[in-house]
Amino acid sequence: MAIDPASKTLREYKQYYYRKVILVLLSASACIILGLGIALHFTAISISQLNFWIIILITAILQIIFSISIVKIIAAPLNKILAALSHKIGEPTTDTPPNPNDKRYEKTGFKTALQAIYGDYQPEQKPTSDNDDKPKIPLTQALNQASTGVVILNSNQKIIFANSAAPISRNAKGEDFLALDFLNEPSIFDWLHEISNEKIKAERRWQRISTNPDVIQKTRIFDIIVSFEKGAAAETVIFLIDKSKGYLPEEEDLNFISFAAHELRGPITVIRGYLDIINEEFSGRLQGDERQLLDRLVVSSNRLSSYIDNILNVARYDRHHLKVYLLEDTVANIYASIADDMQLRASTQHRMLNVNIPDDLPTVAADHGSIGEVIGNLIDNAIKYSFEGGSVTVSAEKKGDFVEVSVADNGIGMPANVVDNLFHKFYRSHRSREAVAGTGIGLYICKAFVESHGGSIIARSRENEGSVFSFTLPIYATVKDKLLEDGQLNNQLIRKGGGWIKNHAMYKG
Amino acid sequence: MIKTILCVEDDRFIGEMYVRSLQKAGYDVTWVVDGNDGLVAARNQNFDLIILDLMLPEQRGDQILDALRNNNVDLVPNSKILIMTNFEQDEASRKSVMSRVDGYLIKADITPRNLIDVVKQMSSDD
């Protein structure tokens, strides 16, 4: 339907209607007062007497009160109907749309009018004689047969009904909860929180939402439809359509990732391994620029290895298999394990790498290998988006309950709209797509790792001035109790890259 | 103290690389390329350290581990076991393996020099 921009809005119609009613009432009042005045003058009290004017004044005041009451009463349904219509057609309005489930409207019968406007009026169907013959099926029993999960929440967002297909678990307080993992998406409850004060009715869909692997062992994947109707007995109804059969082949127990990892890592192991041997055994015999050429090979193979790690980590993260094992560690110690590699990466690409990580920072709760990857990714980016001869600075400082690690460059920088999108998967700025190689998943996985630690990551940048990427890690002392409670701590292990060795020295005391 | 090492690794390049570096570092290394030979060697001779790949022909590394060290029996009580793999196990299998070995490393993360550091570290723990 074409909308005529010059057409009047409902608000304008309301104003027009009000003007008309007020005009009629004012005219009527004026006529009544005039009539009363003439009648009084010629029958009882002369116009020159004070009593005449007192009576006229009282009558006028009563007329005004009476008129306002009339306007209010006759305009009220119109007001509500117009507010509902404005809401329905999406016209901007400051009026709150009336809620059809309000008890008052149910009593007066106005609910039907509102339902008709909102488009969910259904005439009551009287049961026919045929229906009477059909056996009555208990609703709960019927829903329990379905493979689609049905969950109903009350106005406090507590589960008041869930059929047997719904992925429900019970917490320590004995309350049922939906064991779903929304990853980066806003959850059903985030959404309800957002809309419940503004909308009467709303619906939203989610796709590919997995059960929370920490709570439910057998993974199921759902498409979800949530209907919200403010004030209704079943305020929120959640349908969880089990799509595991469709989605799971891709997820199949990490099979694809496992084999891809094996295939990709094999040649990388050989290349890095033999380069290591050549580096050690030939180091005294290299002449001219041979050292530089060898360093370039080493840096490239290390970077390739990092990219493979990124790809595998994204695949794990998207399939809910990304795990971090938090141990007490220092940022300086984590950096030390990648320092040589980073120094080599910077120097072969002619960047100055400044590292300023104080030794006396508090210890953090960190997965050694993952945070090494995060810092490595950020330094790689800083090198990519800066100029030859530029510098990259890695620093760390305590900030409240966290230690903040920053990687700064004085490179090409980014405009604000690019910064907002940086941490999305496969996001690469328009310009960098042409100028710089990369997969666009490095920052996405950095965010996943940092957030798995309970930290956060941000980017600050100015075009042509450079960028600073900072992430935080929780100070160990602030999360130690929680980690112990979760059984996350295993201090007997020494982390090595993505693996570990047992720290036997611990047992000897 | 680690002196003798059994390396069960089917990739020729990787196997040779490890053997070469470990031997240069002074260790006595026996290298076998399939799971059956690995299990036989581990049972017949006492090694201080067994470096075990997971994806192996004939018998997988986790099957060898099941045979050597399980809830009921430990056929190699004097050996340390170091898993070296590029294979990505699922969480449950990895935990099961981890509980019975002394180290679990991703080969792509570890260069020969790193490996020697790890072996030295394991050795000094004794």
Interface residues (C-beta under 8 A of the other chain):
Chain A: D253 L254 I257 S258 A261 H262 R265 G266 I268 T269 V270 R272 G273 Y274 L275 D276 I277 E280 S305 I308 L312 H321 K323 G369 I494 K496 G497 G498 G499 W500 I501 K502 N503 H504 A505 K508
Chain B: D11 F13 I14 M17 R20 S21 M55 L82 I83 N86 F87 E88 Q89 D90 E91 D102 G103 Y104 L105 I106 K107 A108 D109 I110 T111 P112 R113 N114 V118 Q121 M122 S124 D125 D126
